Amino acid sequence: MGKKNDYEDEEMTVELELDDGSVVNCAVITILTVKEKDYIVLLPIDENGENQDGEVWFYSYSENPDDPNEEPVLDYIEDDDEYEIVAEAFDEYLDSCEFDELTEESDT
């Protein structure tokens, strides 16, 4: 994962190699923990850093606790029920973000 330290608000991105061998650059939206497993939410972006369709991708996410410098492992979520649980957790995450933005705006 590439993280640039030039700007604090610079978003983290990850390059994802698809089954067909093509590589897609994705912005990391968040990492969610659901039922003691971690999942990463990715937003595919083009070379201009923009997303065309608003679709996000969910993957299971794991790091090697013995080697923090090792690349994290992303895996497809094969199970439909597991995918639904992650999608619901992401919806809750979005709701909390919108709530935070609303409260921040009203404080100013």
GROMACS elastic network, one bead per residue, 0.5 to 0.9 nm:
[ bonds ]
;  ai    aj funct       b0    kb
    1    12     6  0.72611   500
    1    13     6  0.61755   500
    1    15     6  0.71648   500
    1    71     6  0.72282   500
    1    72     6  0.81776   500
    2    12     6  0.63472   500
    2    13     6  0.57996   500
    2    14     6  0.62715   500
    2    15     6  0.84609   500
    3    10     6  0.77871   500
    3    11     6  0.73958   500
    3    12     6  0.51173   500
    3    13     6  0.68156   500
    3    14     6  0.87743   500
    4     7     6  0.71138   500
    4     8     6  0.84700   500
    4    10     6  0.66246   500
    4    11     6  0.80237   500
    4    12     6  0.74276   500
    5     8     6  0.64456   500
    5     9     6  0.89401   500
    5    10     6  0.73972   500
    6     9     6  0.89106   500
    6    10     6  0.74629   500
    7    10     6  0.51983   500
    7    11     6  0.88559   500
    8    11     6  0.83167   500
   11    27     6  0.66250   500
   11    28     6  0.70725   500
   11    29     6  0.83143   500
   12    26     6  0.85834   500
   12    27     6  0.59699   500
   12    28     6  0.55604   500
   12    29     6  0.82657   500
   13    25     6  0.67966   500
   13    26     6  0.54349   500
   13    28     6  0.54982   500
   13    42     6  0.85447   500
   14    24     6  0.84032   500
   14    25     6  0.59275   500
   14    26     6  0.53613   500
   14    27     6  0.64797   500
   14    28     6  0.69302   500
   14    42     6  0.83502   500
   15    23     6  0.63664   500
   15    24     6  0.57168   500
   15    26     6  0.61721   500
   15    27     6  0.88779   500
   16    22     6  0.83540   500
   16    23     6  0.54941   500
   16    24     6  0.52272   500
   16    25     6  0.62505   500
   16    26     6  0.71110   500
   16    74     6  0.89807   500
   17    20     6  0.80521   500
   17    21     6  0.59403   500
   17    22     6  0.57653   500
   17    24     6  0.64088   500
   17    25     6  0.88377   500
   18    21     6  0.53379   500
   18    22     6  0.54846   500
   18    23     6  0.60886   500
   18    24     6  0.73834   500
   19    22     6  0.74235   500
   20    23     6  0.88163   500
   24    44     6  0.66091   500
   24    45     6  0.74397   500
   24    46     6  0.79025   500
   25    43     6  0.85074   500
   25    44     6  0.60041   500
   25    45     6  0.57807   500
   25    46     6  0.69398   500
   25    47     6  0.79783   500
   25    49     6  0.86099   500
   26    29     6  0.89536   500
   26    42     6  0.56769   500
   26    43     6  0.51280   500
   26    45     6  0.53473   500
   26    46     6  0.83144   500
   26    49     6  0.86737   500
   27    41     6  0.85671   500
   27    42     6  0.56402   500
   27    43     6  0.50738   500
   27    44     6  0.64033   500
   27    45     6  0.67103   500
   27    49     6  0.82627   500
   28    31     6  0.79550   500
   28    40     6  0.73022   500
   28    41     6  0.61505   500
   28    43     6  0.64863   500
   28    44     6  0.89548   500
   29    40     6  0.76689   500
   29    41     6  0.54089   500
   29    42     6  0.56527   500
   29    43     6  0.66705   500
   29    56     6  0.87748   500
   30    39     6  0.84575   500
   30    40     6  0.60474   500
   30    41     6  0.54764   500
   30    42     6  0.76165   500
   30    90     6  0.87673   500
   30    93     6  0.88727   500
   31    38     6  0.66085   500
   31    39     6  0.55361   500
   31    41     6  0.61900   500
   31    61     6  0.80021   500
   32    37     6  0.82110   500
   32    38     6  0.56369   500
   32    39     6  0.51528   500
   32    40     6  0.62779   500
   32    41     6  0.76930   500
   32    86     6  0.78890   500
   32    89     6  0.74281   500
   32    90     6  0.74376   500
   32    93     6  0.83995   500
   33    36     6  0.59530   500
   33    37     6  0.54054   500
   33    39     6  0.61956   500
   33    40     6  0.88182   500
   33    86     6  0.87128   500
   33    89     6  0.86021   500
   34    37     6  0.53454   500
   34    38     6  0.63284   500
   34    39     6  0.74374   500
   34    85     6  0.77439   500
   34    86     6  0.68287   500
   34    89     6  0.73279   500
   35    38     6  0.83540   500
   37    60     6  0.75777   500
   37    61     6  0.78391   500
   37    62     6  0.82367   500
   38    59     6  0.87759   500
   38    60     6  0.60332   500
   38    61     6  0.52499   500
   38    62     6  0.65486   500
   39    58     6  0.67497   500
   39    59     6  0.55455   500
   39    62     6  0.79427   500
   39    74     6  0.84155   500
   39    86     6  0.74533   500
   40    57     6  0.82078   500
   40    58     6  0.58746   500
   40    59     6  0.54086   500
   40    60     6  0.61697   500
   40    61     6  0.57223   500
   40    74     6  0.79153   500
   41    56     6  0.66415   500
   41    57     6  0.57574   500
   41    59     6  0.67389   500
   41    60     6  0.89537   500
   41    90     6  0.80045   500
   42    55     6  0.89682   500
   42    56     6  0.56100   500
   42    57     6  0.50807   500
   42    58     6  0.64385   500
   42    59     6  0.80764   500
   43    51     6  0.70198   500
   43    54     6  0.76458   500
   43    55     6  0.67942   500
   43    57     6  0.63706   500
   44    49     6  0.87854   500
   44    50     6  0.81062   500
   44    51     6  0.60400   500
   44    52     6  0.83625   500
   44    54     6  0.85465   500
   44    55     6  0.76057   500
   44    56     6  0.69252   500
   44    57     6  0.77378   500
   45    48     6  0.74787   500
   45    49     6  0.51800   500
   45    52     6  0.74411   500
   46    49     6  0.52954   500
   46    50     6  0.54600   500
   46    51     6  0.63747   500
   46    52     6  0.78668   500
   47    50     6  0.74128   500
   48    51     6  0.88021   500
   51    54     6  0.60879   500
   51    55     6  0.80230   500
   52    55     6  0.81982   500
   53    56     6  0.88721   500
   58    76     6  0.77379   500
   58    77     6  0.73964   500
   58    83     6  0.76544   500
   58    86     6  0.74946   500
   58    87     6  0.77745   500
   59    74     6  0.58271   500
   59    75     6  0.54699   500
   59    76     6  0.52650   500
   59    77     6  0.58643   500
   59    83     6  0.87891   500
   60    73     6  0.80375   500
   60    74     6  0.55964   500
   60    75     6  0.51565   500
   60    76     6  0.64666   500
   60    77     6  0.62912   500
   61    72     6  0.68349   500
   61    73     6  0.57628   500
   61    75     6  0.66947   500
   62    65     6  0.89210   500
   62    72     6  0.56275   500
   62    73     6  0.52427   500
   62    74     6  0.67573   500
   62    75     6  0.86800   500
   63    66     6  0.87284   500
   63    67     6  0.81245   500
   63    68     6  0.71196   500
   63    70     6  0.74455   500
   63    71     6  0.72244   500
   63    73     6  0.63358   500
   64    67     6  0.54126   500
   64    68     6  0.62397   500
   64    69     6  0.84389   500
   64    70     6  0.66518   500
   64    71     6  0.81398   500
   64    72     6  0.70389   500
   64    73     6  0.84608   500
   65    68     6  0.61259   500
   66    70     6  0.89021   500
   67    70     6  0.55916   500
   68    71     6  0.80082   500
   68    72     6  0.86419   500
   69    72     6  0.86764   500
   75    78     6  0.87764   500
   77    80     6  0.76728   500
   77    82     6  0.70958   500
   77    83     6  0.61396   500
   78    82     6  0.79256   500
   78    83     6  0.76609   500
   79    82     6  0.52792   500
   79    83     6  0.62241   500
   79    84     6  0.87694   500
   80    84     6  0.61999   500
   80    85     6  0.87209   500
   81    84     6  0.51028   500
   81    85     6  0.63295   500
   81    86     6  0.87794   500
   82    85     6  0.51641   500
   82    86     6  0.63825   500
   82    87     6  0.86875   500
   83    86     6  0.51753   500
   83    87     6  0.61361   500
   83    88     6  0.86558   500
   84    88     6  0.61365   500
   84    89     6  0.85700   500
   85    88     6  0.51784   500
   85    89     6  0.62320   500
   85    90     6  0.86759   500
   86    89     6  0.50010   500
   86    90     6  0.61737   500
   86    91     6  0.86662   500
   87    90     6  0.50582   500
   87    91     6  0.62833   500
   87    92     6  0.87640   500
   88    92     6  0.63323   500
   88    93     6  0.86064   500
   89    92     6  0.50957   500
   89    93     6  0.61940   500
   89    94     6  0.87185   500
   90    94     6  0.61691   500
   90    95     6  0.85508   500
   91    94     6  0.50702   500
   91    95     6  0.61910   500
   91    96     6  0.86776   500
   92    96     6  0.62059   500
   92    97     6  0.86239   500
   93    96     6  0.51684   500
   93    97     6  0.62518   500
   93    98     6  0.87344   500
   94    97     6  0.50209   500
   94    98     6  0.61966   500
   94    99     6  0.85260   500
   95    98     6  0.51939   500
   95    99     6  0.61383   500
   95   100     6  0.85960   500
   96   100     6  0.60704   500
   96   101     6  0.86055   500
   97   100     6  0.50121   500
   97   101     6  0.62018   500
   97   102     6  0.86204   500
   98   101     6  0.50618   500
   98   102     6  0.61850   500
   98   103     6  0.86829   500
   99   102     6  0.50810   500
   99   103     6  0.62284   500
   99   104     6  0.85443   500
  100   103     6  0.52059   500
  100   104     6  0.60516   500
  100   105     6  0.85788   500
  101   104     6  0.50637   500
  101   105     6  0.61376   500
  101   106     6  0.86634   500
  102   105     6  0.51855   500
  102   106     6  0.62859   500
  102   107     6  0.87436   500
  103   106     6  0.51188   500
  103   107     6  0.62231   500
  103   108     6  0.89845   500
  104   107     6  0.52395   500
  104   108     6  0.67950   500
  105   108     6  0.55954   500
